[in-house]
Amino acid sequence: MTVKKRSPGRSRRAEPGFTIEKLLRVAGPAVRANAEPLVNSPRLLKRLKDGDELSCTFYGYGASITCSVSAHRFSLQDLCTCDATYFCRHSAALVLTYLEKPETFLDLDEFLVNLSRVPRAELEEKLRHLIGRYPGSSLEALGQEGFDPAEVLDEPEDDIILSDPDDFFESEKFSDQFDELNLDGAGSKQPAEELDDFDDFEDPGSRGNLN
């Protein structure tokens, strides 16, 4: 049996996964230096590993950034909600955190295996809680009929959307509701011309700030 030798100039096939070598190819020294304060930071939450993809959310002061990195044969590709147009420090911090602390990430494959062992009654209760808290997004993700992604109507339908807020006050429905209140004027609307006296009303805001 003849064994085919590997050509000296032929590189060894790289496997998918997260390695420091792949990170060095896409993140320069400045990016990695700026990423260091974020590595395994308490602000780096919702750490998830889904096959060859990592994701997390960075929480700051009144803002959050969602980040994901996918591993390919020879490199890494990121997707981040920050304004960087290159492999950013958030993505680098995400990968470095996984390389240093992989146990802090939820492995989706292991999670699903464990979920399959949960008793049906307990699983139904978890699902009920999920749908009760996020009814629209959860049922949409499950493909439930009637919870498809929202579509914008080309033309507003009657009694659903009013093109102008003033239309409501001119509508028959408003007139009926106003008459039922039985206010001064025996349930009839005050003519618009009788409100002309209010034109001379002084706006308190025109006197300056009282604070």
C-alpha positions, -999 to 999 in steps of 0.1 A, spaced: 0 0 0 14 34 -10 10 63 14 7 96 -2 31 121 14 21 156 22 36 182 -1 61 204 19 45 236 6 10 224 16 -4 238 48 -22 215 73 -59 218 72 -73 241 99 -104 230 119 -132 252 130 -129 266 165 -116 295 185 -79 298 188 -55 327 197 -39 323 162 -71 330 145 -77 360 167 -43 374 159 -51 374 122 -82 396 126 -74 418 157 -43 440 158 -23 449 189 -43 481 195 -76 463 194 -64 435 217 -50 461 242 -83 479 243 -101 446 247 -82 436 279 -103 456 304 -134 439 291 -121 403 293 -142 383 317 -157 416 329 -188 416 351 -203 437 324 -199 409 299 -232 389 304 -254 364 285 -224 344 274 -235 317 250 -217 292 228 -237 278 199 -215 254 180 -189 275 163 -205 308 174 -200 329 205 -223 356 216 -228 380 246 -241 414 257 -219 441 272 -238 463 296 -225 499 303 -239 530 317 -274 533 303 -265 513 271 -258 478 259 -239 462 230 -246 428 215 -218 409 200 -212 376 183 -182 359 167 -183 329 144 -153 306 138 -142 295 103 -114 273 91 -87 300 91 -102 331 107 -130 346 128 -159 368 117 -177 392 141 -210 410 142 -213 438 168 -237 466 174 -210 491 182 -199 516 155 -166 500 146 -161 489 110 -135 463 118 -130 434 142 -137 454 173 -125 452 209 -158 438 221 -154 408 197 -118 404 208 -128 405 244 -155 379 238 -131 355 222 -104 361 248 -129 355 276 -140 322 260 -103 311 257 -96 319 293 -129 310 310 -149 287 287 -168 273 317 -185 307 321 -204 302 288 -236 283 283 -231 256 258 -263 254 238 -257 218 227 -253 206 263 -282 227 274 -305 210 248 -293 176 259 -301 184 295 -334 199 285 -345 167 268 -342 150 302 -365 174 320 -399 159 329 -427 170 306 -447 188 333 -417 208 343 -409 216 307 -444 227 301 -442 251 331 -410 266 318 -425 270 284 -456 286 299 -435 311 318 -415 319 287 -446 325 265 -462 345 293 -433 369 296 -425 372 259 -457 361 241 -450 378 207 -414 369 202 -416 334 217 -446 323 197 -432 339 166 -400 319 170 -420 287 175 -438 294 142 -473 296 157 -499 308 132 -512 342 140 -479 354 155 -460 360 122 -437 390 119 -457 422 119 -466 437 85 -473 474 80 -506 480 63 -505 498 30 -537 518 39 -551 522 74 -585 505 80 -614 522 97 -615 520 135 -579 507 136 -556 536 126 -565 572 122 -545 591 97 -548 623 117 -555 626 155 -581 653 147 -601 628 128 -611 611 161 -628 643 174 -647 646 141 -658 610 141 -693 598 149 -679 575 176 -665 606 195 -698 624 192 -717 595 207 -693 592 236 -694 629 242 -732 630 243 -732 601 268 -712 621 293 -742 645 298 -720 675 307 -731 711 307 -750 719 276 -773 689 279 -748 666 262 -742 688 232 -708 700 220 -700 736 225 -698 755 192 -663 763 182 -671 800 177 -678 804 215 -642 795 223 -628 827 206 -626 844 240 -597 821 249 -575 836 223 -564 863 247 -554 837 274 -518 843 285 -495 813 284 -479 809 318 -448 797 301 -444 831 284 -437 848 318 -404 830 321 -391 801 342 -405 801 377 -380 777 390 
